[in-house]
Amino acid sequence: MPRDRKKDDLPIVGVSIGDINGIGPEIVLKAFSDDRMLECCTPVIFAHTKMLSFLKRHFNLNMKFQGISDADKAIPGKINVVNTWKNNPKIEFGVEHQASGVFSIKSLRAATKALKEEQIDVLVTAPIHKKNIQAEDFNFPGHTDFLEQELGGNALMFMVSENIKVGLLTDHVPLKDISSKITPELIKQKIKTIKNSLQQDFKINVPKIAVLGINPHTGDDGVIGKEDDEIIRPTLAEINQKGSYVFGPYAADSFFGTKNYKNFDAIIAAYHDQGLIPFKTLSFGEGVNFTAGLNYVRTSPDHGTGFDIAGKNEANPSSFIKAVFAAIRIHRNREEYKELNSNPLKTGSARIKN
């Protein structure tokens, strides 16, 4: 059941722990070991107090946990932990094993359930390993597809930082299948999702969006491919006729090097690496993976499980901290957007009187 909340209450941030053999638990603990984090949110970690106590000692962190039975019993000013499993798992730092994926999913499912029941306000997910999570009852390539099924909406991977925002037409799709996946309907849906997100989540009233081409040099008038001329260009023209500001397709190889990305509020890339390589080059450690288009707010750091440095006390929590702050900011922006648009005449009258 959702708790009774006051407008000035600190947001409750639910955290799924990620792969327990990776750096996810480390960055979560390092982030909340800073007491200042508790001044801006009430964290609820879905894991187990015994496991986190072991990791706290391993990484020599000075912090305390408050074990709670359900997220709706979270105590402000405390690091709350919902014991999501009974048996304390063995941590094997850096080992890629399906057993660790089982606990990843237990944590994710519990956190998602709490989000749907409005026991938490936002969800921040630590990194999972896509192979380790595969099971009979969990057959998803990652967080995004699972959360779209559970939370409703049209999910879109939206990588965001202070200086650049990149969305994807296709995300975890093999390169050989990309052209067949990109249709006018998909382009319209993704652009609508990004436009809505920029307006309600980032307070950009009239967003400008750039779209990258599928082929090198956007096909060179059909010499290197016809998809840009036959699918992307006419679809963008149709979208612009309806009042949106969408430009492209742009040749991806020069778009970022010329700093053209700075002229737009968001960029839509055709496929995963086309968008994420420049994004991470420009913003690694400072970027956030935000799932736009859902009915709830979910963010995550812009990196993976980091098995190569797991357990070595080398993981940097900066991107996870950014993900927490981004989730809080987007949640507040979305609440304000809903309030402003629930009764625009009343809001307008109030502004005139002021």
C-alpha positions in Angstrom: 0.0 0.0 0.0 1.3 3.5 -0.8 2.2 5.5 2.3 0.7 8.9 3.2 3.2 11.4 1.9 3.5 15.1 2.5 4.7 17.4 -0.3 7.9 18.3 1.5 8.9 14.7 2.4 12.2 13.5 1.1 11.8 11.3 -1.9 12.2 7.6 -1.3 14.8 6.1 -3.6 14.5 2.3 -4.1 17.8 0.6 -5.1 18.2 -2.8 -6.8 21.6 -4.2 -5.9 22.7 -5.5 -9.3 25.1 -8.5 -9.8 26.4 -9.3 -6.3 29.8 -10.4 -7.8 30.3 -7.1 -9.6 30.8 -3.5 -8.6 27.1 -2.8 -8.1 27.0 -3.3 -4.3 30.2 -1.4 -3.9 29.1 1.7 -5.7 25.7 1.6 -3.8 27.4 1.4 -0.4 30.0 4.0 -1.3 27.3 6.4 -2.5 25.3 6.2 0.7 28.2 6.1 3.1 28.2 9.9 2.5 25.8 11.3 5.1 24.9 14.2 2.8 23.0 11.7 0.6 20.5 11.2 3.4 19.7 14.9 3.4 18.2 14.7 -0.1 16.5 11.3 -0.1 15.5 8.2 1.9 17.3 5.2 0.4 15.8 1.7 0.4 18.1 -1.0 -0.7 16.7 -4.4 -1.8 19.3 -7.0 -0.7 20.2 -8.4 2.7 21.7 -6.7 5.8 24.2 -9.6 6.4 25.6 -9.4 2.8 25.9 -5.6 3.0 27.5 -5.8 6.4 30.2 -8.1 5.0 30.8 -5.7 2.1 30.9 -2.7 4.4 33.7 -4.4 6.3 35.5 -5.5 3.1 35.5 -1.9 1.7 36.2 -0.4 5.1 33.1 1.9 5.1 31.7 3.6 8.1 28.0 3.3 7.9 24.9 1.6 9.5 21.9 -0.1 8.1 18.3 -0.2 9.2 16.7 -3.5 8.4 13.0 -3.2 7.5 10.4 -5.7 6.4 8.8 -3.6 3.7 9.7 -0.4 1.8 6.7 1.4 3.3 8.4 1.2 6.7 11.5 3.2 5.5 12.9 5.6 8.1 14.2 9.0 6.9 17.8 9.7 7.8 18.6 6.0 7.7 20.0 3.6 5.1 17.0 1.2 4.9 17.5 -2.4 3.7 14.7 -4.7 2.8 15.9 -8.3 3.3 14.9 -9.7 -0.1 16.2 -13.3 0.4 16.7 -15.6 3.4 19.9 -17.4 2.7 23.0 -15.1 2.7 24.8 -15.7 -0.7 28.5 -16.3 -1.1 30.2 -13.3 -2.7 32.8 -14.3 -5.4 34.2 -11.0 -6.6 34.6 -10.9 -10.4 33.0 -14.3 -11.1 30.5 -14.4 -13.8 28.0 -17.0 -12.6 24.3 -17.5 -13.0 23.9 -17.9 -9.2 24.7 -14.3 -8.7 22.2 -13.4 -11.4 19.5 -15.1 -9.4 20.0 -12.5 -6.6 20.1 -9.7 -9.1 16.6 -10.6 -10.3 15.3 -11.1 -6.7 16.3 -7.6 -5.9 15.0 -6.1 -9.2 11.6 -7.8 -8.8 11.2 -6.7 -5.2 12.2 -3.1 -6.0 9.9 -3.0 -9.1 7.0 -4.3 -7.0 7.6 -1.6 -4.4 7.7 1.0 -7.1 4.4 -0.2 -8.6 2.8 -0.2 -5.1 4.1 3.4 -4.6 6.1 2.4 -1.6 9.1 4.1 -3.2 9.1 7.1 -5.5 11.9 6.2 -7.9 14.0 3.2 -8.8 17.8 3.3 -9.3 19.3 0.0 -10.6 22.8 -1.1 -10.1 24.4 -3.0 -13.1 23.3 -6.5 -13.9 25.0 -9.0 -16.2 22.7 -9.8 -19.2 23.8 -13.5 -19.5 23.7 -14.2 -15.8 20.1 -13.1 -15.4 18.6 -15.4 -18.1 16.2 -17.9 -16.6 13.0 -19.7 -17.4 11.0 -16.9 -15.7 13.3 -14.1 -16.8 14.0 -13.9 -20.5 14.9 -10.3 -21.1 18.0 -8.7 -22.6 18.2 -6.2 -19.8 16.4 -3.8 -17.4 14.6 -1.8 -20.1 12.5 -4.6 -21.6 11.6 -6.0 -18.2 10.5 -2.7 -16.8 8.5 -1.8 -19.9 6.5 -5.0 -19.3 6.1 -4.4 -15.5 5.6 -0.6 -15.4 3.7 0.2 -18.6 4.5 2.8 -21.3 6.9 2.8 -24.3 10.4 2.3 -22.8 13.3 4.1 -24.5 17.0 4.0 -23.4 17.8 7.7 -22.9 21.4 8.5 -21.9 21.5 11.9 -20.2 24.1 14.2 -18.8 24.4 18.0 -18.3 25.8 18.5 -21.8 24.2 15.8 -24.0 21.2 13.6 -24.2 21.1 10.6 -26.5 18.1 8.3 -27.2 18.1 5.1 -29.3 15.8 3.9 -32.1 17.0 0.3 -31.3 19.0 -0.7 -28.3 20.0 -4.3 -27.6 19.6 -5.5 -31.2 22.2 -7.4 -33.4 23.7 -5.1 -36.0 22.5 -7.3 -38.8 18.9 -6.7 -37.8 18.9 -3.0 -37.3 17.6 -1.8 -40.7 14.7 -4.2 -40.6 13.7 -3.0 -37.2 13.6 0.7 -38.1 10.2 1.6 -39.5 8.2 4.9 -39.8 6.0 3.8 -36.9 9.1 3.1 -34.7 10.6 6.5 -35.5 7.4 8.3 -34.7 7.0 6.5 -31.4 10.6 7.1 -30.3 10.5 10.8 -31.2 7.2 11.2 -29.4 8.6 9.5 -26.3 11.7 11.7 -26.3 9.8 14.9 -27.0 7.4 14.1 -24.1 10.3 13.3 -21.8 12.1 16.5 -22.6 9.0 18.5 -21.8 7.8 16.7 -18.6 11.1 15.3 -17.2 13.6 18.0 -18.2 11.4 21.2 -18.4 12.2 21.9 -22.1 9.0 23.3 -23.5 9.9 23.4 -27.2 12.6 20.7 -27.7 14.9 20.5 -30.8 15.8 16.9 -31.7 18.4 15.6 -34.1 18.2 12.2 -35.8 21.3 10.4 -37.0 21.3 8.4 -40.2 21.4 4.6 -40.4 24.0 4.3 -43.2 27.5 6.0 -43.5 27.0 9.5 -44.9 23.3 8.9 -44.6 23.5 6.7 -47.7 25.2 9.1 -50.1 22.0 9.5 -52.2 21.4 5.8 -52.2 25.0 4.7 -53.1 25.5 3.2 -49.6 21.9 2.4 -48.8 18.4 3.7 -49.3 17.0 3.5 -45.8 17.8 7.1 -44.9 16.1 8.5 -48.1 13.2 6.1 -48.2 12.4 5.8 -44.4 13.9 8.4 -42.2 13.7 11.6 -44.4 9.9 11.3 -45.3 9.1 10.3 -41.7 10.8 13.3 -40.2 9.1 15.6 -42.8 5.7 14.2 -41.7 6.5 14.7 -38.0 7.6 18.3 -38.6 4.3 19.1 -40.4 2.6 18.3 -37.1 4.5 21.0 -35.2 7.6 19.2 -33.9 11.2 20.4 -34.3 13.0 17.3 -35.6 16.1 17.6 -37.9 18.1 15.1 -39.9 19.2 12.6 -40.8 22.7 13.6 -40.0 25.9 11.7 -40.9 27.0 10.2 -37.5 30.7 10.2 -38.2 31.0 14.0 -38.2 28.0 15.0 -36.0 29.8 14.8 -32.7 33.3 15.9 -33.8 31.9 19.2 -35.2 30.0 19.7 -31.9 26.8 19.9 -33.8 25.2 18.0 -30.9 25.3 21.2 -28.8 22.7 22.8 -31.1 20.0 20.2 -30.0 18.2 19.2 -26.8 18.5 15.5 -27.7 19.9 13.2 -30.3 18.3 10.0 -31.6 20.8 7.4 -32.8 19.8 4.5 -35.0 21.4 1.8 -32.9 23.3 1.2 -29.6 26.9 1.8 -30.4 26.2 4.7 -32.8 24.8 6.7 -29.8 26.5 5.2 -26.8 30.2 5.4 -28.0 30.1 9.2 -28.4 27.9 9.7 -25.3 30.3 7.7 -23.1 33.3 9.3 -24.7 32.0 12.7 -23.8 30.3 11.9 -20.5 31.7 8.7 -19.0 31.3 8.6 -15.2 29.0 11.7 -15.4 26.2 10.2 -17.5 23.0 8.5 -16.4 20.9 5.8 -18.1 17.3 7.0 -17.8 14.4 4.8 -19.1 12.1 7.4 -20.7 8.5 6.7 -21.6 7.6 4.6 -18.5 4.9 5.5 -16.1 7.5 5.5 -13.3 11.1 6.9 -13.0 14.0 4.6 -13.3 17.7 5.5 -13.7 21.0 3.7 -13.5 24.7 4.4 -13.9 26.2 4.6 -17.4 28.5 1.6 -16.9 28.4 -2.2 -16.4 29.2 -4.8 -13.8 33.0 -4.1 -13.8 33.9 -7.7 -13.0 37.6 -6.9 -13.7 37.8 -4.5 -10.7 35.1 -6.1 -8.4 36.2 -6.4 -4.8 39.4 -4.3 -5.3 37.9 -1.1 -3.8 38.5 0.7 -7.1 35.0 1.3 -8.3 33.9 5.0 -8.6 30.4 5.7 -7.4 30.1 9.0 -9.2 27.7 7.8 -12.0 25.5 6.0 -9.5 25.3 9.2 -7.4 24.4 11.1 -10.6 21.7 8.5 -11.2 20.2 9.0 -7.8 20.2 12.8 -8.2 18.8 12.5 -11.7 15.9 10.2 -10.5 15.0 12.7 -7.8 15.1 15.7 -10.2 13.1 13.9 -12.9 10.5 12.8 -10.3 10.1 16.3 -9.0 9.9 17.8 -12.6 7.3 15.2 -13.5 5.2 15.9 -10.4 5.3 19.6 -11.2 4.4 19.0 -14.8 1.4 17.0 -13.8 0.3 19.7 -11.4 0.7 22.4 -14.0 -1.3 20.5 -16.6 -4.0 19.1 -14.4 -5.8 22.4 -14.4 -4.1 24.8 -16.8 -6.9 27.5 -16.5 -6.5 27.6 -12.7 -2.7 27.7 -13.0 -2.9 30.5 -15.6 -5.3 32.5 -13.4 -2.9 32.2 -10.4 0.0 33.4 -12.5 -2.0 36.4 -13.7 -2.9 37.4 -10.2 0.7 37.1 -9.1 
